[in-house]
Amino acid sequence: MIYKTKNPKVRHDPRTDCLIWLQCQSGEYGSKWCPTRKRMIGAHRWMLERVTDEQIPDDMAIDHLCRNKRCVNPAHLEVVSHRENRNRAIAHIRAMEEQQAA
C-alpha cells in the first residue's frame, strides 16, 4: 500500500494495515497542531487533508472504517456527516454487543 511509511509519527500495524499515530493524543484520538487553522486538529483529519490536498469542513466528521481511533491510514478514513458517523458508531457497538451475547 502506498501509505506505508517510515514516518516516525506513525507505526504500521501489519495485522490490520492501520497506521497508528504515535505522537500527541487527545483522548483516544491522535492530534496535530495545524498552523493554517492555528489550533489542534485530529491527526486523522490532518492526514486525510494532506493526502487529498483539500480542507475538510469542520461540520463534517471522519469515520474510522477500521474502528481504530488512532489510525491515520487514509484508506481507512471516510468523510461523512456527524449524524452518519454517530449512526455507524452506534451500529458497531450494537453489533459488538450482539456478538458478545451470542
Buried (B, 14 or more C-beta within 10 A) or exposed (E): EEBEBEEEBBEBBEEBBBBBBBEEEEEEBBBBEBEEEEEEBBBBBBBBBEBEEEEBEEEEBBBBEBBBBBBBBBBBBBBBEEEBBEEBBEEEEEEEEEEEEE
